[in-house]
């Protein structure tokens, strides 16, 4: 049975976990609080893969006082050897009395085994405290473990009349500086940024994170997400900014042209073949490949064709739409290419959040079908 005290301490553990928003990938964001007799003995959050988990950091703070304590952790303690030893074993060795987890770990290598090991050692366990909040903190890790693909977040920018570019293709800048900085934070939390060759050829984006560690509120270097280009026919050139700016790049293609592979590889990009589909690459295969590479959250900045294809394939988990207070006219380009003709073909969305970002509005929506 959980109490108001459990909820309060778990809320603090979630607050700690959020501090790893931009650093823990591909691991989940996890926070831990250790309490005995109403006193907080130790706290910790997982910072980076390969470094100590949240429970270990909290144990280090608590020291011998951990014996008999209650541990609040946002994700079930691990029970397997990865880059670090099992946290469940460390908690047993420390002699804690009770472990409360916000949620069971969806990783098949854990999946309840951590709590079971603790219970077998005589430690009282509970789970499900603020579970919805814990799941919201790690949508990508959960998606990768439960669905075998990253969580897909599509970023779009449009005018008040739903246009993304003039008929000529001109699109800079639809939104203001505050919205563009907000997008930088979305990039920073992602494991990879996805775009299409059409966007690379038309706009030559860098797709890197330009905020400093101080601006992100982190210590250490800023992690640059993997930049992924879907380039069915290998139309991109090695001179593209995406291949010359900082951070790794991956080109996915249906071509088997080894000479073009070599050109792109010479500028530091990886090139990998993916199965094709009638209108380009097989998007399900693309996401499965990225999941195997440990990508939790996939941030998409692409044109209306690729974004529309992801939506039609049922692969979009979240839309983040920045709406600017101006009109671009009916000759300008639309938001998404969906090819819908009838009202009953509409894509239903649930609005999760609407707020002002500078002079623009940010709308967060999720498909409901």
Secondary structure, DSSP 8 states (H G I E B T S, - for coil): ---HHHHHHHHHHHHHHGGGTTT-TTS---EEEEEETTEEEEEEE--STTS--HHHHHHHHHGGGGTT-EEEESS----S-SSS--HHHHHHHHT-SEEEESS---STTTTTHHHHHHHHTT-EEEE-TTHHHHHHHTHHHHHHHHHSS-EEEEEEEEETTSEEE-TTS--TTSS-HHHHHHHHHHHHH-SEEEEEHHHHHHH-------S-HHHHT-SS-----EEEEE-TT----TTSHHHHSSS-EEEEES---HHHHHHHHHTT-EEEE--EETTEE-HHHHHHHHHHTT--EEEE---HHHHHHHHHTT---EEEEEEES----TTSEES------SGGG---EEEEEEEEETTEEEEEEEE--
